[in-house]
Structures are given as structure tokens and as C-alpha cells.
Amino acid sequence: MEAGKGEKDMGIKEMVWNKLNQLSSIVLVSVMLIASLTACGNDSNVVNGNGANNVDGAVEAGGAAAGSTGSGNGSDSNGSGEMGSENGGVIGEQGTGSSNSGSVLDQDIASDNGMGGAEAGNNDGQSQQAEAAWANAEAVNVLAVEELFTERDLEGAYGAGDAVRITLEDGKARSDSNAVEIWENRITITKEGTYVFSGNLQEGMIEIAAGDGDKVQLVLDNASISNSTNGALYVKNADKVFVTLAEGTVNSLKNTGSYEDSEDSKVDGVIFSKTDLTINGMGSLEITAEEGHGIVSKDDLKITGGNLSVKAAGHGLSGKDSVRIANGAISIVSGKDGIHSEHDTNEEKGYVYIKDGEFTMDAGGDGISASGCLQIDGGSFAITSGGGSANKTAAKDENGHAVSTKGIKASGPLVVNGGQFIIDAQDDGIHSNGNLTINGGEYQVATGDDGFHGDEKVQIAGGSIAISQSYEGIEGRDVVISGGNISLYASDDGLNAAGGNDNSGFGGAFGRDSFGDGGNASLLISGGILYIHADGDGIDSNGDLTVTGGEVYISGPEDNANGALDYDGVGEITGGVVVALGSSGMAMNFGDTSTQGAILINTADEKAGAKIIVKDQNGEEIITYTAEKAFQSVMVSSPELVLGGTYTILAGNSKQSVTLKSLIYGSGMERVRPGMGGGHVGRGDRGDTPRVPGDMEAIPDVPDAMEDLPDVSGSKSGMSDMPDSWGDQSNMSGMPDSFGNRGELPDGPGEMGALPEFPENMGDLSNGPGEIEEVPSIPGGLDKIPEITDGKGNRGL
């Protein structure tokens, strides 16, 4: 295997940044979106995983969501899946997957272990560690996306012949239609129809007060309206309102002062709608809100085209039930969230869906925020939130409460199937209070806290991810990586799988993170290429750590309080390549349940830029990597490290030859002084540990039989100093125990020969070896015991 592709002549961070900076146009993503669910308020409803070949609505190859009526066995047959229940998981929690199952669109992503069989996968009848991984990188839906837009939403056209034309002019607005009422600068539409506005209106407003079943279309044709005490467009009543931006036109709606309460509602947006609102067309619209929000809908807000520029003291775009966007160019500068959807009583609402479009946001709060779920199926995003990652001052609202300043945030499940993202966030870059799924896309993220965070599961199946700055790079209760090219820099842990009682996150800018209940933490890597640069633990799991595939390269901590690998449960590797560099104090290897060879050695103090090369006994290079940081330990694992093989590890100026007498060589944290116990259960055998504490290259040899010990019955010396690494040993040669019985010394290093007997009636020695307050009479006429020292000047008896 040529693992040398992990070599980085150019830093991966620079490579990805350069690539993203060269992107000047939107990548239009063509995705078949299969209707599956009607709501997304719960984390249960992720379908269309397409793990099996030709799946329509399959929940997940290898497992149906818990509580759903669908099923899937990771086979080549068509899966089926209906809506999951509230208790269902984002992936098939209880499924099983047989070997060689699932559609393989990308051999680097899918494996032969029945990916998608979640917590109890099966490979040729052998129980496997859970593989909550997608079998390919096709779209995953948490919404019935084909139901989100109508043809009229998307077309942005109007019938000019049937339209009512209204000319805007201060105090002189006019119309010939009896469906239009004009009183001073307030224009009211009372009936269904299409109305075209042009001209300028100061201190004016358009109001829609139509019937409950009426659909009203407003066409802005070079129209400008401003108001210092209210909104410019107020939808009071209708079934649905369309605001169409005529092609080639430039339009402007503004609020320039404080809002006054109306008779039945508090209008707090330049465009304020109490019903469904759609903005479409091919023209431009500038929204300015010196107070309040830009565009508000108390139902659904849809944008399907146009060039929008929004500057608002509050939220830029806000939809109570949902915000749905399908294309358009949108620029937002907001004091609060850029795009905001929040429903405080219905968990199935308050969601955001985006498919394509260009977005530029500078938000005082979150860039994009949803109280329900959030799904993105393409688009180009440049998001700055909370002043960006360089801002260390946490924002407060008018009540003194902390303001959320994340790049993209959802309280429910968050799924990204594609797109280009440049995110500079004060808090997390991409965050879900439920499950976070990254199924594709390109990401350039800098954050003052976590790059990617999910309270429940974080699943990354594809994409190119560059996290240039973070506290913790990728974090969730469970972390599952099955594909993608990931490079991350973290001031604490690179990857962190944390439990509900986890203390990680305290060192971040925004306090302790939250994690879901229900099971131990776990971290699984089954594919992808990862480059991790971490000042804390490179990979940290508060439960199990499992690697079944992919490539992982870690430049880990330089301090001995952290390790390149850290796990509290079982650490197991069955495939893939891992190179983990860091300090020696907390270095760990995989455990003895692993089926692939892994070598852990300590080195001299090596510097950043040192090359790590692993050669087999024929001199062939099987692993190469260049360290990004200084290190004192090296852990390597590869499918080419086999039992009985001999390998040479070159690490900067250090060189060591290792023969794998067992698959796990060196255990790191179990390398402690004899008698003090080992490391954690399941963390591997000690193997042939090259170094022990105290910089001792090898444990001193001790004779197998110490026959010639001095006669302590009459000698003043005779106490051999034992090495300090065994503890401070004195007065050990033939001394009575604390109960007055000498007995036999337990076996130490080597066998100790017989010692002379003391008289049987020496009495009780109360203070143990080395100190006797009073010696009883001894037969044979001896008045006293000869003075004995321990060889260090300390008196024994």
C-alpha cells in the first residue's frame, strides 16, 4: 500500500484554502430529492440514505431507523422506509449489514462491512463495532423537499396584460382599479390579483387586506418606498402573497425610524407578512431596517430568485414556520441572525431549507438559525457571525442574556448535502442540538469554539473540510467519519466524542458544551483522509475509539497532559492508516482486540518538519509523513504491519527496529513503574516497551538467582540498593516483616537465594523492617545485635 500520499509537500490547510479561493462561481448541484417526510421537528427522520443499490426512500443501508416502519439490510435489493417515529435515530440504530453490501459510488467512502448497519453491524457473521456511516454520498433528506415550493413560487413571472398598474408619487399615487384603496400615501389592496408598482413614495406603505383565500402578486418595477414609523409593505390578510422583482429593475424598501404599534399587530419588519410570503423574479431589492427586521413572515417565507441586499438592526430574514430558499443572490448585514426561523410551540416547524444560491452574511447573532431542522442542498456561503473568530467578547442582549453567535445552527437535525462555505464564527462554525450530517461540500472554517458540533451524532460522509482555527475541531457525543478530506487546527482536541458529563468545552470561549443522553460516547473512522493539528488530544473519545479504514495523520500535543490518542473505553483498529505524533507522557496505542498491527515508540525530542518513515524488512516504505509540530512519541498502524514482521521506524533523528511478536507493540500509558499497575483495560499489551519513566532506555537486568547475599546476622552492611524505578528499597534482605515473621521474600526480579535463620524467640518487632525499638534477649549469650546499615548510611537495626 502506498500510504505516502499522506505526505504533505504543501500544507493541506493551504491547499484547501487556495482551492476554495479560486472558486468564483456557484457550483450548481443537481440532486434527485425524494419526498419522504412532512416535518423535521425531531431527530428521527433522516431518510434517502441510499445505502443499498437503487433505493427509493430507504432509511439507511443496513438498518431502519428505530421506530420507523422501514427496513434495509445493506443488500442490493430495494429498501423501503416510511416516516420514522420521534424515537427514531438519524441513522439505522439497530440494523445489521452484511459483507459487501450497499451501493459503492466511491470506493474510498464505502467499505465491505455493510456500512449503515449502525449499532450492531455484521460482517460474514462476525460481530463488528457499530458503523454509523453512509454507504455513499448521495443526498440525505430531513424534509419532504418536493413539497416545499410550488411552480408559481419558482417561476417569478406575471401576466402583464391582466395586471393593475399603480404609480407611486407622494400625495398623488393613483390607480383605476376598485381593488385599490389610496389614502394619502397608504395604498391598500383588497382583492386577489396582480399589481405592478413603480415610482417613489416617502412616508408610505403598501398594505394587503384581501380575503382569506386570495392570492395576491405584487410586482416591483423600479419602485421605492420608505417609512419612518412603520414597514413599507404590510401583509395583513390573504391566503398567500408573491413579491415579484421585475427583471432588470432596482427596487428599494426602507424603515428609517421606530415602529409604531398598529391596531392589531406590532409590525417590526420592512416587509411584514402575517401569512405565507414568496419573493421571486430576476430584479434587485434593497431592504434597509434602521430598527427591527428586514423581511418577516409569520408563516412561511420563501425566496426563489432575485438579488436581495438586506441591512437590518434585527434579523435579516425571518420566517416563523419556515424559511425556504431556492436560488437567488442574498447579501445580509444584521444586528441579530442573518436567516432566522423559530416556532416556539411546534417542533415540526421553525425549519430552514436552502437549495443553491449565493449568500453573503455579516450577522451579530447566528448566520443561519433554525429552531427545528436545517437542510442545505448546495449554494455558496460566506458567513461572519458575532464579529468572527477573533472577537473574544461574548455578546449580550438587552436583558443581559448571552447571544448565540454560530455560523450555521439548528436545534434539530442539520444536514448539508453540498455547497461551498466560508465561515468565520465567534462561536461554533456549524452546530446542531441534535444530529449533524455532512454529506458533501467544501468548507473553510475559522471559529472561536468548535468547528463542527452536534449534541448527538456528528456524521461526515464526504466533502473537503479545512478548519483553520477552533477550540475543538469536530465534536459530538458520537463522531462518525466515513469519507471526506479533512484538515483541522484545534487549540484543544481535534476530534472529540463526549458524553453528557464531559468536561470538555470548559476552555472554549463560550463555556461547557451540551451532549445528548442515551448511551456512551463513541468515535468511529471508517474512511476519508484526516490531518489533525491539535494542542490538546488529537483524537479523544470518552467511550470507544474504532478505526476500520481511511487515513489519519495527527500532529498532537507537546505537553504531557494530553495525548495524540485518548479513549476511555476500547480502542480498536481493524483497517486504515494511522500516524499519531505527540508527547510521550500520555501516549496511547490501540488495544489488544485490534486485528491490525500498531506500533508505539518513544523518540528523542524531535522538531516540527521531521519526517516519519516506516519501512518493512525489505526496505520498502509503507508510511511517510512530515510532522507539523514537535513530538516525543510515534504511533503508527497500517494493514501492512503484520504479525512477525520486522519494521524500521525513522522519526527525525530517531531510529528503531521493531519485530511484531504481537499485533500491538507498546501501550503508552501502561508504561509505569512495576507494582503501580497498568493503564486502562483494553488499551493494549505492553509489548517491548522501548522506554520507561526516568528516561531509562531499558529496565536493568537482575540476576536470576541472587545466591551470594551477605550474612545479615553479623554484618554491618549487606543491603543492596535497588533501582529508583522500583521505588525506594531499603532493609529488604532477610528482615522480619511487620508481624515479626521473616518468612520468605517474594520473588522480585530474579530468584533470591536462601537467607540465614534468626532465632525463633526474637519476639515481636512492632515497627517493621528497618526500625526496632527494643530487641528481646537472644539465646547464645549475645548481648546485642551487630549494627547493620542499608548501604546508604541509614541504620537498619
VENPEHU-V22461 format. One record per residue. N is the residue number from 0. RES is the residue in one small letter. NEAR is the number of other ideal C-beta (glycine too) atoms within 8 Angstrom. D_FIRST is the distance of its C-alpha to the first C-alpha in whole Angstrom. Layout:
<<N | RES | NEAR | D_FIRST> <N | RES | NEAR | D_FIRST>>
//
This chain:
<<0 | m | 7 | 0> <1 | e | 4 | 4> <2 | a | 12 | 6> <3 | g | 8 | 9> <4 | k | 6 | 10> <5 | g | 14 | 12> <6 | e | 8 | 14> <7 | k | 9 | 17> <8 | d | 3 | 20> <9 | m | 6 | 22> <10 | g | 8 | 22> <11 | i | 11 | 21> <12 | k | 10 | 25> <13 | e | 8 | 26> <14 | m | 9 | 24> <15 | v | 15 | 25> <16 | w | 11 | 29> <17 | n | 8 | 29> <18 | k | 10 | 28> <19 | l | 12 | 30> <20 | n | 6 | 33> <21 | q | 6 | 32> <22 | l | 10 | 33> <23 | s | 3 | 37> <24 | s | 4 | 37> <25 | i | 10 | 37> <26 | v | 10 | 34> <27 | l | 6 | 36> <28 | v | 10 | 34> <29 | s | 3 | 35> <30 | v | 10 | 35> <31 | m | 4 | 36> <32 | l | 9 | 38> <33 | i | 10 | 39> <34 | a | 8 | 42> <35 | s | 11 | 42> <36 | l | 12 | 44> <37 | t | 6 | 47> <38 | a | 8 | 46> <39 | c | 14 | 44> <40 | g | 12 | 46> <41 | n | 11 | 43> <42 | d | 11 | 40> <43 | s | 15 | 40> <44 | n | 15 | 40> <45 | v | 18 | 36> <46 | v | 17 | 36> <47 | n | 13 | 34> <48 | g | 16 | 31> <49 | n | 12 | 30> <50 | g | 20 | 27> <51 | a | 19 | 28> <52 | n | 7 | 29> <53 | n | 6 | 32> <54 | v | 15 | 33> <55 | d | 8 | 37> <56 | g | 13 | 37> <57 | a | 18 | 35> <58 | v | 17 | 35> <59 | e | 17 | 31> <60 | a | 21 | 29> <61 | g | 21 | 29> <62 | g | 18 | 32> <63 | a | 15 | 35> <64 | a | 20 | 37> <65 | a | 13 | 39> <66 | g | 9 | 42> <67 | s | 14 | 42> <68 | t | 6 | 43> <69 | g | 15 | 40> <70 | s | 8 | 37> <71 | g | 21 | 33> <72 | n | 13 | 31> <73 | g | 19 | 28> <74 | s | 8 | 29> <75 | d | 5 | 29> <76 | s | 7 | 33> <77 | n | 8 | 35> <78 | g | 16 | 35> <79 | s | 10 | 38> <80 | g | 16 | 39> <81 | e | 8 | 42> <82 | m | 10 | 43> <83 | g | 17 | 42> <84 | s | 9 | 44> <85 | e | 6 | 45> <86 | n | 6 | 43> <87 | g | 14 | 40> <88 | g | 13 | 37> <89 | v | 13 | 35> <90 | i | 15 | 32> <91 | g | 16 | 33> <92 | e | 11 | 33> <93 | q | 9 | 34> <94 | g | 17 | 32> <95 | t | 12 | 30> <96 | g | 20 | 27> <97 | s | 12 | 26> <98 | s | 8 | 22> <99 | n | 5 | 21> <100 | s | 17 | 24> <101 | g | 16 | 25> <102 | s | 13 | 24> <103 | v | 8 | 21> <104 | l | 8 | 22> <105 | d | 10 | 18> <106 | q | 5 | 15> <107 | d | 6 | 14> <108 | i | 15 | 17> <109 | a | 13 | 18> <110 | s | 10 | 17> <111 | d | 6 | 18> <112 | n | 13 | 20> <113 | g | 20 | 23> <114 | m | 20 | 23> <115 | g | 22 | 26> <116 | g | 18 | 28> <117 | a | 17 | 29> <118 | e | 7 | 30> <119 | a | 10 | 29> <120 | g | 17 | 27> <121 | n | 13 | 26> <122 | n | 12 | 23> <123 | d | 6 | 25> <124 | g | 4 | 27> <125 | q | 6 | 26> <126 | s | 4 | 27> <127 | q | 12 | 24> <128 | q | 9 | 24> <129 | a | 11 | 26> <130 | e | 20 | 24> <131 | a | 11 | 26> <132 | a | 15 | 24> <133 | w | 17 | 25> <134 | a | 18 | 23> <135 | n | 14 | 23> <136 | a | 11 | 25> <137 | e | 10 | 28> <138 | a | 11 | 31> <139 | v | 13 | 33> <140 | n | 15 | 36> <141 | v | 12 | 39> <142 | l | 11 | 42> <143 | a | 10 | 44> <144 | v | 12 | 43> <145 | e | 7 | 45> <146 | e | 6 | 48> <147 | l | 10 | 47> <148 | f | 8 | 49> <149 | t | 5 | 52> <150 | e | 5 | 52> <151 | r | 7 | 55> <152 | d | 12 | 53> <153 | l | 11 | 51> <154 | e | 7 | 53> <155 | g | 11 | 55> <156 | a | 5 | 58> <157 | y | 9 | 62> <158 | g | 7 | 65> <159 | a | 6 | 67> <160 | g | 4 | 70> <161 | d | 6 | 70> <162 | a | 12 | 69> <163 | v | 12 | 72> <164 | r | 8 | 72> <165 | i | 13 | 73> <166 | t | 9 | 73> <167 | l | 14 | 73> <168 | e | 10 | 75> <169 | d | 9 | 77> <170 | g | 6 | 80> <171 | k | 5 | 80> <172 | a | 14 | 77> <173 | r | 8 | 78> <174 | s | 11 | 77> <175 | d | 4 | 79> <176 | s | 8 | 78> <177 | n | 3 | 79> <178 | a | 8 | 76> <179 | v | 13 | 76> <180 | e | 6 | 78> <181 | i | 10 | 78> <182 | w | 5 | 80> <183 | e | 5 | 80> <184 | n | 11 | 76> <185 | r | 9 | 75> <186 | i | 15 | 74> <187 | t | 12 | 73> <188 | i | 15 | 72> <189 | t | 8 | 73> <190 | k | 8 | 72> <191 | e | 9 | 69> <192 | g | 12 | 68> <193 | t | 10 | 67> <194 | y | 15 | 68> <195 | v | 13 | 67> <196 | f | 12 | 68> <197 | s | 10 | 68> <198 | g | 11 | 70> <199 | n | 9 | 70> <200 | l | 14 | 72> <201 | q | 7 | 72> <202 | e | 9 | 73> <203 | g | 15 | 72> <204 | m | 13 | 70> <205 | i | 13 | 69> <206 | e | 11 | 69> <207 | i | 15 | 68> <208 | a | 8 | 71> <209 | a | 12 | 70> <210 | g | 9 | 71> <211 | d | 6 | 68> <212 | g | 6 | 67> <213 | d | 10 | 67> <214 | k | 10 | 64> <215 | v | 14 | 65> <216 | q | 11 | 63> <217 | l | 14 | 64> <218 | v | 13 | 63> <219 | l | 15 | 63> <220 | d | 11 | 64> <221 | n | 10 | 64> <222 | a | 14 | 65> <223 | s | 11 | 66> <224 | i | 15 | 67> <225 | s | 14 | 67> <226 | n | 13 | 69> <227 | s | 8 | 70> <228 | t | 8 | 71> <229 | n | 11 | 68> <230 | g | 14 | 66> <231 | a | 14 | 66> <232 | l | 15 | 65> <233 | y | 13 | 66> <234 | v | 14 | 65> <235 | k | 9 | 68> <236 | n | 10 | 67> <237 | a | 14 | 66> <238 | d | 10 | 63> <239 | k | 10 | 61> <240 | v | 15 | 61> <241 | f | 13 | 59> <242 | v | 14 | 59> <243 | t | 14 | 58> <244 | l | 18 | 58> <245 | a | 13 | 59> <246 | e | 7 | 57> <247 | g | 5 | 58> <248 | t | 12 | 60> <249 | v | 7 | 60> <250 | n | 14 | 61> <251 | s | 11 | 61> <252 | l | 14 | 62> <253 | k | 14 | 63> <254 | n | 16 | 65> <255 | t | 8 | 66> <256 | g | 7 | 68> <257 | s | 6 | 68> <258 | y | 12 | 68> <259 | e | 6 | 71> <260 | d | 4 | 71> <261 | s | 9 | 72> <262 | e | 2 | 74> <263 | d | 4 | 72> <264 | s | 6 | 68> <265 | k | 6 | 67> <266 | v | 10 | 65> <267 | d | 11 | 63> <268 | g | 14 | 61> <269 | v | 17 | 61> <270 | i | 15 | 61> <271 | f | 12 | 61> <272 | s | 15 | 61> <273 | k | 9 | 62> <274 | t | 13 | 61> <275 | d | 11 | 58> <276 | l | 17 | 57> <277 | t | 13 | 55> <278 | i | 17 | 54> <279 | n | 16 | 53> <280 | g | 14 | 54> <281 | m | 9 | 53> <282 | g | 15 | 55> <283 | s | 11 | 55> <284 | l | 15 | 57> <285 | e | 10 | 57> <286 | i | 15 | 58> <287 | t | 12 | 59> <288 | a | 16 | 60> <289 | e | 8 | 62> <290 | e | 10 | 62> <291 | g | 11 | 60> <292 | h | 15 | 57> <293 | g | 18 | 56> <294 | i | 15 | 56> <295 | v | 14 | 57> <296 | s | 14 | 57> <297 | k | 8 | 58> <298 | d | 12 | 56> <299 | d | 11 | 54> <300 | l | 17 | 53> <301 | k | 16 | 51> <302 | i | 17 | 50> <303 | t | 14 | 49> <304 | g | 12 | 49> <305 | g | 15 | 51> <306 | n | 9 | 51> <307 | l | 13 | 52> <308 | s | 9 | 52> <309 | v | 15 | 53> <310 | k | 10 | 55> <311 | a | 18 | 56> <312 | a | 10 | 57> <313 | g | 14 | 56> <314 | h | 15 | 53> <315 | g | 17 | 52> <316 | l | 15 | 51> <317 | s | 19 | 52> <318 | g | 15 | 53> <319 | k | 11 | 54> <320 | d | 12 | 53> <321 | s | 13 | 50> <322 | v | 17 | 48> <323 | r | 14 | 47> <324 | i | 14 | 45> <325 | a | 15 | 44> <326 | n | 8 | 44> <327 | g | 13 | 46> <328 | a | 8 | 46> <329 | i | 13 | 47> <330 | s | 10 | 48> <331 | i | 17 | 49> <332 | v | 10 | 50> <333 | s | 19 | 52> <334 | g | 7 | 53> <335 | k | 13 | 51> <336 | d | 14 | 49> <337 | g | 17 | 48> <338 | i | 16 | 47> <339 | h | 15 | 49> <340 | s | 19 | 49> <341 | e | 10 | 51> <342 | h | 12 | 53> <343 | d | 5 | 54> <344 | t | 3 | 56> <345 | n | 8 | 53> <346 | e | 9 | 49> <347 | e | 10 | 49> <348 | k | 13 | 50> <349 | g | 16 | 49> <350 | y | 19 | 46> <351 | v | 16 | 44> <352 | y | 15 | 42> <353 | i | 15 | 41> <354 | k | 12 | 40> <355 | d | 11 | 39> <356 | g | 15 | 42> <357 | e | 9 | 42> <358 | f | 13 | 42> <359 | t | 8 | 43> <360 | m | 18 | 45> <361 | d | 8 | 46> <362 | a | 18 | 47> <363 | g | 11 | 49> <364 | g | 17 | 48> <365 | d | 15 | 45> <366 | g | 17 | 43> <367 | i | 15 | 43> <368 | s | 16 | 44> <369 | a | 17 | 45> <370 | s | 11 | 47> <371 | g | 19 | 45> <372 | c | 16 | 42> <373 | l | 17 | 40> <374 | q | 17 | 38> <375 | i | 15 | 37> <376 | d | 16 | 36> <377 | g | 14 | 35> <378 | g | 14 | 37> <379 | s | 11 | 37> <380 | f | 12 | 38> <381 | a | 8 | 39> <382 | i | 17 | 40> <383 | t | 12 | 42> <384 | s | 20 | 43> <385 | g | 15 | 46> <386 | g | 11 | 46> <387 | g | 11 | 42> <388 | s | 10 | 40> <389 | a | 6 | 42> <390 | n | 9 | 45> <391 | k | 5 | 45> <392 | t | 5 | 49> <393 | a | 9 | 49> <394 | a | 12 | 51> <395 | k | 7 | 54> <396 | d | 8 | 56> <397 | e | 3 | 60> <398 | n | 4 | 60> <399 | g | 5 | 58> <400 | h | 6 | 55> <401 | a | 8 | 51> <402 | v | 12 | 50> <403 | s | 9 | 46> <404 | t | 15 | 44> <405 | k | 16 | 41> <406 | g | 18 | 39> <407 | i | 16 | 39> <408 | k | 16 | 40> <409 | a | 17 | 41> <410 | s | 10 | 43> <411 | g | 19 | 41> <412 | p | 18 | 38> <413 | l | 19 | 36> <414 | v | 14 | 34> <415 | v | 15 | 33> <416 | n | 15 | 31> <417 | g | 12 | 31> <418 | g | 15 | 33> <419 | q | 12 | 32> <420 | f | 15 | 33> <421 | i | 9 | 35> <422 | i | 18 | 36> <423 | d | 12 | 38> <424 | a | 21 | 39> <425 | q | 15 | 42> <426 | d | 14 | 40> <427 | d | 14 | 37> <428 | g | 17 | 35> <429 | i | 19 | 35> <430 | h | 17 | 37> <431 | s | 17 | 38> <432 | n | 8 | 40> <433 | g | 16 | 38> <434 | n | 15 | 35> <435 | l | 16 | 33> <436 | t | 14 | 30> <437 | i | 17 | 28> <438 | n | 16 | 27> <439 | g | 10 | 27> <440 | g | 14 | 28> <441 | e | 13 | 28> <442 | y | 14 | 29> <443 | q | 12 | 30> <444 | v | 18 | 32> <445 | a | 13 | 34> <446 | t | 19 | 36> <447 | g | 15 | 38> <448 | d | 15 | 37> <449 | d | 17 | 34> <450 | g | 16 | 32> <451 | f | 18 | 31> <452 | h | 17 | 33> <453 | g | 15 | 34> <454 | d | 12 | 37> <455 | e | 13 | 35> <456 | k | 15 | 32> <457 | v | 15 | 29> <458 | q | 16 | 27> <459 | i | 17 | 25> <460 | a | 16 | 23> <461 | g | 12 | 22> <462 | g | 15 | 24> <463 | s | 10 | 23> <464 | i | 17 | 25> <465 | a | 14 | 26> <466 | i | 19 | 28> <467 | s | 9 | 30> <468 | q | 8 | 32> <469 | s | 16 | 33> <470 | y | 13 | 34> <471 | e | 18 | 31> <472 | g | 17 | 29> <473 | i | 18 | 28> <474 | e | 18 | 31> <475 | g | 16 | 32> <476 | r | 14 | 33> <477 | d | 14 | 30> <478 | v | 15 | 27> <479 | v | 14 | 24> <480 | i | 18 | 21> <481 | s | 17 | 20> <482 | g | 16 | 19> <483 | g | 13 | 20> <484 | n | 10 | 19> <485 | i | 13 | 21> <486 | s | 14 | 22> <487 | l | 17 | 25> <488 | y | 11 | 28> <489 | a | 17 | 30> <490 | s | 7 | 33> <491 | d | 13 | 32> <492 | d | 15 | 29> <493 | g | 18 | 26> <494 | l | 15 | 26> <495 | n | 17 | 29> <496 | a | 16 | 30> <497 | a | 14 | 33> <498 | g | 10 | 36> <499 | g | 7 | 40> <500 | n | 4 | 41> <501 | d | 12 | 38> <502 | n | 6 | 39> <503 | s | 13 | 37> <504 | g | 15 | 38> <505 | f | 7 | 41> <506 | g | 7 | 40> <507 | g | 13 | 39> <508 | a | 9 | 42> <509 | f | 8 | 43> <510 | g | 6 | 44> <511 | r | 6 | 42> <512 | d | 13 | 40> <513 | s | 6 | 41> <514 | f | 13 | 38> <515 | g | 9 | 39> <516 | d | 5 | 40> <517 | g | 3 | 39> <518 | g | 7 | 37> <519 | n | 8 | 34> <520 | a | 15 | 32> <521 | s | 15 | 28> <522 | l | 16 | 25> <523 | l | 16 | 22> <524 | i | 15 | 19> <525 | s | 16 | 17> <526 | g | 13 | 15> <527 | g | 16 | 16> <528 | i | 9 | 15> <529 | l | 14 | 17> <530 | y | 11 | 19> <531 | i | 16 | 22> <532 | h | 11 | 24> <533 | a | 18 | 27> <534 | d | 9 | 30> <535 | g | 12 | 30> <536 | d | 16 | 28> <537 | g | 18 | 24> <538 | i | 17 | 24> <539 | d | 15 | 27> <540 | s | 16 | 28> <541 | n | 11 | 32> <542 | g | 13 | 30> <543 | d | 14 | 27> <544 | l | 16 | 24> <545 | t | 15 | 21> <546 | v | 17 | 17> <547 | t | 15 | 16> <548 | g | 9 | 13> <549 | g | 15 | 12> <550 | e | 12 | 12> <551 | v | 14 | 15> <552 | y | 10 | 16> <553 | i | 16 | 19> <554 | s | 14 | 22> <555 | g | 17 | 25> <556 | p | 15 | 28> <557 | e | 8 | 30> <558 | d | 8 | 33> <559 | n | 7 | 33> <560 | a | 6 | 34> <561 | n | 14 | 31> <562 | g | 16 | 27> <563 | a | 15 | 24> <564 | l | 16 | 24> <565 | d | 12 | 27> <566 | y | 16 | 28> <567 | d | 7 | 31> <568 | g | 11 | 30> <569 | v | 10 | 27> <570 | g | 17 | 23> <571 | e | 13 | 21> <572 | i | 15 | 17> <573 | t | 9 | 15> <574 | g | 9 | 12> <575 | g | 15 | 10> <576 | v | 13 | 10> <577 | v | 14 | 13> <578 | v | 14 | 15> <579 | a | 14 | 18> <580 | l | 15 | 21> <581 | g | 18 | 25> <582 | s | 15 | 28> <583 | s | 10 | 28> <584 | g | 8 | 31> <585 | m | 13 | 30> <586 | a | 17 | 26> <587 | m | 17 | 25> <588 | n | 17 | 22> <589 | f | 13 | 21> <590 | g | 12 | 23> <591 | d | 9 | 23> <592 | t | 7 | 23> <593 | s | 15 | 19> <594 | t | 6 | 17> <595 | q | 13 | 14> <596 | g | 13 | 14> <597 | a | 17 | 16> <598 | i | 17 | 17> <599 | l | 14 | 20> <600 | i | 13 | 22> <601 | n | 8 | 25> <602 | t | 13 | 25> <603 | a | 7 | 28> <604 | d | 6 | 29> <605 | e | 13 | 27> <606 | k | 8 | 27> <607 | a | 8 | 26> <608 | g | 6 | 24> <609 | a | 12 | 22> <610 | k | 11 | 19> <611 | i | 17 | 16> <612 | i | 9 | 14> <613 | v | 16 | 12> <614 | k | 10 | 12> <615 | d | 11 | 12> <616 | q | 6 | 15> <617 | n | 4 | 14> <618 | g | 5 | 14> <619 | e | 6 | 10> <620 | e | 8 | 9> <621 | i | 12 | 6> <622 | i | 14 | 9> <623 | t | 12 | 11> <624 | y | 12 | 14> <625 | t | 10 | 18> <626 | a | 16 | 21> <627 | e | 7 | 23> <628 | k | 10 | 26> <629 | a | 9 | 27> <630 | f | 16 | 26> <631 | q | 12 | 26> <632 | s | 15 | 24> <633 | v | 14 | 20> <634 | m | 18 | 18> <635 | v | 14 | 14> <636 | s | 15 | 12> <637 | s | 14 | 9> <638 | p | 8 | 8> <639 | e | 8 | 7> <640 | l | 16 | 11> <641 | v | 7 | 13> <642 | l | 7 | 17> <643 | g | 6 | 18> <644 | g | 11 | 15> <645 | t | 9 | 17> <646 | y | 15 | 15> <647 | t | 10 | 16> <648 | i | 16 | 17> <649 | l | 11 | 18> <650 | a | 14 | 20> <651 | g | 12 | 22> <652 | n | 7 | 25> <653 | s | 10 | 24> <654 | k | 8 | 22> <655 | q | 9 | 21> <656 | s | 8 | 20> <657 | v | 12 | 19> <658 | t | 8 | 19> <659 | l | 15 | 19> <660 | k | 7 | 22> <661 | s | 9 | 21> <662 | l | 12 | 18> <663 | i | 15 | 20> <664 | y | 15 | 21> <665 | g | 16 | 23> <666 | s | 17 | 25> <667 | g | 17 | 27> <668 | m | 12 | 30> <669 | e | 10 | 31> <670 | r | 11 | 31> <671 | v | 9 | 35> <672 | r | 9 | 38> <673 | p | 5 | 39> <674 | g | 6 | 41> <675 | m | 5 | 40> <676 | g | 4 | 38> <677 | g | 6 | 34> <678 | g | 9 | 32> <679 | h | 6 | 32> <680 | v | 3 | 32> <681 | g | 10 | 28> <682 | r | 14 | 27> <683 | g | 18 | 25> <684 | d | 7 | 26> <685 | r | 10 | 27> <686 | g | 12 | 25> <687 | d | 8 | 26> <688 | t | 9 | 27> <689 | p | 8 | 27> <690 | r | 9 | 30> <691 | v | 10 | 33> <692 | p | 8 | 35> <693 | g | 6 | 37> <694 | d | 5 | 35> <695 | m | 10 | 35> <696 | e | 5 | 32> <697 | a | 5 | 33> <698 | i | 6 | 36> <699 | p | 6 | 39> <700 | d | 4 | 40> <701 | v | 8 | 43> <702 | p | 6 | 45> <703 | d | 5 | 45> <704 | a | 8 | 48> <705 | m | 10 | 51> <706 | e | 5 | 54> <707 | d | 5 | 56> <708 | l | 12 | 56> <709 | p | 8 | 60> <710 | d | 7 | 63> <711 | v | 13 | 63> <712 | s | 7 | 66> <713 | g | 5 | 68> <714 | s | 10 | 66> <715 | k | 7 | 65> <716 | s | 8 | 62> <717 | g | 12 | 59> <718 | m | 14 | 57> <719 | s | 7 | 53> <720 | d | 8 | 51> <721 | m | 7 | 48> <722 | p | 6 | 45> <723 | d | 6 | 45> <724 | s | 11 | 41> <725 | w | 11 | 43> <726 | g | 8 | 46> <727 | d | 4 | 49> <728 | q | 7 | 51> <729 | s | 10 | 54> <730 | n | 9 | 57> <731 | m | 9 | 55> <732 | s | 11 | 56> <733 | g | 8 | 59> <734 | m | 11 | 60> <735 | p | 12 | 62> <736 | d | 10 | 60> <737 | s | 8 | 61> <738 | f | 6 | 63> <739 | g | 9 | 65> <740 | n | 6 | 63> <741 | r | 10 | 61> <742 | g | 5 | 59> <743 | e | 4 | 56> <744 | l | 9 | 53> <745 | p | 4 | 50> <746 | d | 5 | 47> <747 | g | 8 | 45> <748 | p | 4 | 43> <749 | g | 9 | 44> <750 | e | 7 | 48> <751 | m | 10 | 51> <752 | g | 9 | 54> <753 | a | 3 | 57> <754 | l | 11 | 59> <755 | p | 8 | 63> <756 | e | 5 | 65> <757 | f | 8 | 67> <758 | p | 8 | 71> <759 | e | 4 | 71> <760 | n | 7 | 73> <761 | m | 11 | 71> <762 | g | 7 | 72> <763 | d | 5 | 69> <764 | l | 10 | 67> <765 | s | 6 | 67> <766 | n | 8 | 64> <767 | g | 9 | 61> <768 | p | 10 | 60> <769 | g | 10 | 61> <770 | e | 6 | 64> <771 | i | 8 | 68> <772 | e | 5 | 71> <773 | e | 4 | 73> <774 | v | 9 | 73> <775 | p | 7 | 75> <776 | s | 3 | 78> <777 | i | 10 | 76> <778 | p | 6 | 78> <779 | g | 5 | 79> <780 | g | 4 | 81> <781 | l | 6 | 78> <782 | d | 3 | 79> <783 | k | 5 | 75> <784 | i | 8 | 72> <785 | p | 8 | 71> <786 | e | 7 | 69> <787 | i | 14 | 65> <788 | t | 12 | 62> <789 | d | 13 | 58> <790 | g | 8 | 58> <791 | k | 8 | 57> <792 | g | 4 | 61> <793 | n | 8 | 61> <794 | r | 7 | 64> <795 | g | 12 | 63> <796 | l | 7 | 66>>
//
